[in-house]
Amino acid sequence: MSLIVIEFAFLEGRDGELVVKEISVVDSHSNRVSSCVCKRPYSWEELPALSARINQAIDKGCNWIDGNVLYSERKTMLHREASSAVAIYCFGPLNTQYICGLMYRTVIDITQLGCPPLAHICLQGIGSTFACHKFIHVCALRTAYSFAQWLNFHILNLQYANCPTQPAYH
């Protein structure tokens, strides 16, 4: 049973659209992870005001010029990674709507299951190896892995919370 969590780090583009810089996919059952940094869809000069661009990149921990996957290939990467998924999860309505629009599949907002904010579940042992991450707290890989671990625990909790009482054998 493949339940995947998708997370991404983004910047705001020239018309206010989301420009995804990093996409991470984690299978909550097998802990298989996949992550890529997308190249920019257009040049730095095409973005709005320079000071806003610099502040946004610093705040998000992303670098506009970094990337190892063509921006147009982000859909292909997601389809490949999620092809066998029984269910796809994202955190929050913004992420859920964006991924749903890219994949044309049902995507479940994990907050609807009661998932807390990342600060409450972040696992310290996971981090990204991408040079563009100067701030761990925005790493899409760490975030996706943390949400996948929460999802796995949540599912196990649901399975065992309703078990009938069994006699103890000593």
N, C-alpha and C positions, 0 to 999 in steps of 0.2 A: 504494500500500500504506500504509494508515494504522495506525501503531502509536502508541498514546497512553500517556502516563504521567499518573497522577492522584496528587495529593498534597493533604493537608489539614492545617490547624492546628486544634487542638481544646482544649477545656477539659473538666474533669470535671463532670458534672451532679449533680443532687440524689441520684440513686440509684447513683452511680458510673459512669453511662453516658457515652459520648463525646458531647460537644456540639460539633459542627463549627462553627467560626467562619469559616474561609476554605477554599475548594476551588479548586484550580487544575488545569487540564487542558492538556497540551502534546502536540502531535503531533510525534513524533521525526523524521518525514520532512520535513514542510513547515515546522516550527518555528512553527506556528499555536498561539497561546496563548489561554486563556480563564480568567478568575478572577473569583470573587465572594466577598463577605463576607456570611455569613448573619446574619439578625437572631436575637435570642435566642428560644428556644422557650418560655420562661417568665420570670418576674420574678427579679431579683437576690435578693430576700428569700427565695425558695424554695430557694436554694442552701444547702449546709451551712455551718458556722461561718464567720463574717465574715473572720477573719484568714486562714483557708485560702483563701477566695475571692480575697482581695486578692493573696496570695502567688502563687497559681496564675496569675492574670491577668498579673502582672508577669513571672513566669518564662516564660510562653508569648508575651508581647508582644501579647496580644489584649485587646480591651476588650469586656466583656460587652454593652454597650449599642450598639456599632457594628453596622452591617449594612445592606445594600441589597437583599437578597433574603429573602423569607419563608423561615423554616426549613423549612416544609413543601414548598418548591419546590426544595430541593437535589437531590432525585431527578430531577425534570424537567430541571434544568440538566445533570446528568450524562448522562441519556439522550440529550438533544439533542446534546451535545458528542461523545458516543461512539457515536452511531448508525451511523457508517460505519467504525468501527474494526475492523480485522482481529484485533487483539490489544490487551488492556488490561493495563498493568503498574502495580504499586505497590511501594513499598519497605517490606519487613518484613511479618511475618505479621499484625500488628494492623491495619495499613492495608489490606492485601490482603483480610482477612476482612471488614472494615467495608464496603469498596467492593463486594465480591462480594455481600454481603447487600443492599445498596441497589439494585444493578443486575441481579441474577439472571443474571449472565453469568460465564464463567470469567475470573478475574483472576489474572495471573501475578506471583508475588513475584520482583522483579528481583534480590533477593539470591541466589536460586537459580541465577542466571546468572553469579554472581561479582561483582556490583556492590559496590564498596566503600562505606564510610560517606560521608556528604555532605562531611565535612571534607576528604576526599581528592580530591574532584572539583568542588567549588563554583566556579562561574564568577563573577568579581568584577563583571562588567559588567551583571548582571541584578538588578533589584530591584523591589519592589512600590511602587505609588503610593498605597496605602491608608494613611490617617492612623493607623490603629490599630497599625501596625507600628513599634514603637520599637526592636526588636531584629531586625536583618537576618537572623540565623541561623535564625529560625523562619518566615521568609516562605515560604508554600507555593508561590508562583509561582517564586521563585528555586530552591527545592528541586526542584520538578517539572521545570523547565527544565534544571537540572544533570543530573538522572537521565535525561532524554530525550536529552541530548547524549551521555552515557555509553552509552546504549542504541544510539544511531545509530553511534557509533564501534565498539561491540562487534559489531554486525551486519556492518559493513564489514570489520572484522578477520576475522570468520569466513569471509566470502566470499573474501577475498584470501589468507588463510593457507593454503588448500589448492589454490591455483592451480598447475597443472603448470608446470615450468620451460620457458621458451620461449627459443629462441636469440635472441641480441642481434644487431641489425642496425646496422651502422655505415656 
